[in-house]
């Protein structure tokens, strides 16, 4: 047997094992449930197998993340950008401390003034970071998806949250205890570097959000918010209520209703009972304020 066939056989076996694991997880989904519908619509890139604590990518996602260079050693891709930046050895050392969790829409992960017990690395969920001024509506100051993490203040040596972290779009994430994360940041130069870049980008986005909420019209802000959510969720379809949109944009629900009606009349989106779909991305970008280009992934 040639060397190429010898190296090919383990890859075939690994792919077959992944497909079998994926089929096993899919068979356990509730028939006709939202998870199965999302899978059938092609909106899911990965699922979590809790029996083995593994994130299992769908074939298309596997192919997209496959190492480009033939000489690279292939290993299971990581679906969160910050974790994917780690070396293979660093990630493997962290794996025992990464717990796969399913986060439901509306769940609160952190509250202002409370100790941070866990950090979260989203895989296919989206988490809104909210400022909660006393006696006023909450205002969104950050949005976290597969590109980042919830609990960045720990990297700065602060173990108390200053914001409310609320799940905007339910899905999966990898959770790590505070003590383990703090130790990892101290040990891993790669993770420290990536976190510094990410925290800087989040601070820049927060400043831009403040400008946006002060000077731009609600329909423009809603269009920008929907595009940003779509980028974080990696899908043109997602579930989001008018009440939650009103909360993150700091306006009344009636304002969201009117803005959504305006975008639907222009055939840029469809929106019914929380189920939103972007029909015309270019048109929605034109309808958004210029902040979208600075806030997008």
N, C-alpha and C positions, 0 to 999 in steps of 0.2 A: 504494500500500500504506500502511495506517495505521501510526502509531507503535507501537501495541500489537502488531501483527502483526510489525513489524520487530524488536521486542525479544523476541518469542516465538520467532522462528525460530532464533536462536543457542542458546536454551535447549533447544529440541527437538534440535538437532544435537549439543549437548553431552551430553544424556541418551542419545541413540542411541550416541554414541561410548563412553560409559561402559558401556552394556549390551554392546556388542561386545567391549570389553576384558574385562569380567567373563566373558562366554561363552568367550572364548579361554583365560582362566586356568582355568576349571572343566573345560574339555576336557582339560587337561593333568593333572588329578588322577588318581591310581591308582583304577581301577574297584573298588568295594567296599572301598576303604581307609578308615581312620578319618576322614580329612579329608572324603571324599565323604559318608560316613555322617553326619558332623556337619552338613554343608550341607543334606542331605536332611531332617534332623531340625529344621532351623531354628535351630540353635545358633550359627551364625556370622553376624556382622554385616558383616565385611569380609574381603577377601583382599589379598595383596600380589602385584603384578605386577613381578617382578624385572627383566624386560626393560626396563621403563620406570621402575623404582624408585617406583612409585605404590601408594598404599593405595586400593583400589577398594571402595566401600561397596555393599552389596546395596540394591535399590530401596526396601525398607521403612526401612532405616537412613537412606537419603538423604532420604526424605520426612520422617522424624522430626527430622532436623537442619536442614531447610530454614529459612532466615531467616523469622521470623514477620512482620516488617513488609515491606510491599510495596516500600517505598523502599530497603530494604537491598540492597547489591550482593551477589549470590550468587557464592560460590566454593566449591571443593571442601571439604566439611566435614573437620575434623580429629578423629580418633577417640581422641585422648588429651586429657584435660581440661586439663592444664597448658599444652600447646601450643595448645589451642583458645582459651585466654585471651589469647594474643598478638594484636596487631593484624594485619590482613592483610599489611601491609608487612613487619612483623617476621618473620612466619612465612615469607613468601616469601624473605626474606634467609637464613633458616636452612635452607630446603629442600635446597640442595646439600650441606649437612653432615649431613643426616639419612639414615642408611643403613637400609633395611628389612632386618630379620633374622628368621629363624625360630628360636625357642628351644625346645629339647626338654626335657621333664620330667626333672628331676634335674641339669640343667646348672648349674654353679657360675659365677656372673658375677663375684663379688668374694670375696676371702678376707681375714680379719683380718690386719692388718699389711702388706698388699701395696698398692702404688700403684694408684690408680684410673685405668685407661686409657680407659674409656668410661663414659658414662651411658646409661641405657636408659629409654625412654618406652613402657611396655606399651600395646598396642592391644587384644589379646584373650588375652594370657597373664597368669599370676599368679605373682608372685615372693615367696618367703618370706625374711624377714630373721632370721637366727639368731645368737644369742649362743652362744659355744662355750667355756664354762668348762673349764679344764684338768682332765682326769680325770673329767669329768661329762658327762651327756647334753646335747645341744644343746637350747636352748629358743627358741621363736619369740618375737620381740619386735616384729615388724611384718609387714604383708602389703601388697604393692603390686600394684595393677591399673591399669586405664585411667585411674584418678583421680590417679595420681602418677608418680613416677620412682624409679629405683634409682641411688644415687650422690649423695644430697643433701648429704653432708658437703662436697663441693666448693663448694657455695654458701656455706659457712661458712669457706672458706679452708683446709680440711683435705683433702689429696689422698691420704690413706692410709685404707683402709677399717678400721672397727673391728668389722664384722660379716661374716658369711658370707651372701651373697645367692645363693639357690638357687631355680631355677625349679620351682614347685610344679605348675602346670598349663601345659603347652606351648602355644605360639601365636606370634603375631607381635609385634614391637616395633620402635621406631625408635631406632637407636643413633647417638650423637654422640661424637666424640673429646673427651677431657678439655680440651685447650687451647681448642677452639672453644666449648665450653660455658662455661668460665670467662670467656672474653672476652664472651660473650653476656650473662651475668649482670651483668657490669660495665656493659654498654651499655644493657640493657633494664630500665627501671624497672618495667614491667608484669610481666616474668618474676620480678624480685626480690620484688615484692609477693606474687605468687601462691606463690612458693617459701616465703616467710616464713610464710604462712598454712598451707601444707601441712606444713612442718616442725613447726610448733606442734601441729597436729592429730596428727601422728605421735608426738610426744613424749607428748601426753596419752594416746593409745592405748597406748603402751608402759607407762606407769604403771598403766593400768587392767589390762593383761595381767598384770603382776606381781601385782596384787591377786587377779585371777581364779585364777591358778595356785596361789596360797597357800590360798585359802579355799573354793573351789567344787569340787563333785563332778565326776568325769571325764565322766559322761554329760551334765551341764549344759554343761561346757566344750566337749565334742565338738559338741553341738547349736549352740552359739554359733559355733564355728569353721566349721562347714558353712554356716551362714547368711552369715557374713562372706565366705567363699570364693565362694559363689553370687553375692553382690552384686558382688564384684570381677570375676568371670568373666561377669557378666550372663547367667547361665543356671542353670536348676534341675538341669541334668545336667552332670557333669564327671567326670574320671578322677582318682582319688587313692588311693594304696595305704595299707594299714594301717601299714606300716613308716614311711612319710613322716609320717603323722598322729601316730604315736608320737613321732617325732623332734621335730616342731614343738611338741607339747604337753608334751614332757619326761616321758613315762610309758612303761611297758613295752607291747609290742605286744599282749599278752594283755588289757591293760586296754582298749585300743581295740576289740578283738574283742568283749568283753562289753558295752561301751557301745553299739557299733553294733547288736548283737543286740537290746538293749533298745529302741533307737529303731525297729528294724524290727518288733518285736513290737507296737509301738504304731501301726504303719502310718504312720509319719512319713516314712520313707525306704525305698528299696530299695538294696541294696549287694551287688554280685556281681563278684568278680575285679577290683576297682578301679573299676568303673563305678557311680557313685553318682547317684541321682535323688531329689530332694526331692518327696515326694508331698503333704504337708500343711504348707505354710509356716507357717500360723498355729499349728498344733499344735507345730511345731518351735520356734517363737519362745516358746511357753509352756513348753516343756521346757528351754529354754536359761536360763543365768543372766542376771541383769539387765545384765551387762556388754555383751551384744550390742547393745542400744540405744545404748551409748556408743562401740562399736567399729565400728558399721556405717557404710556410705558415706552 
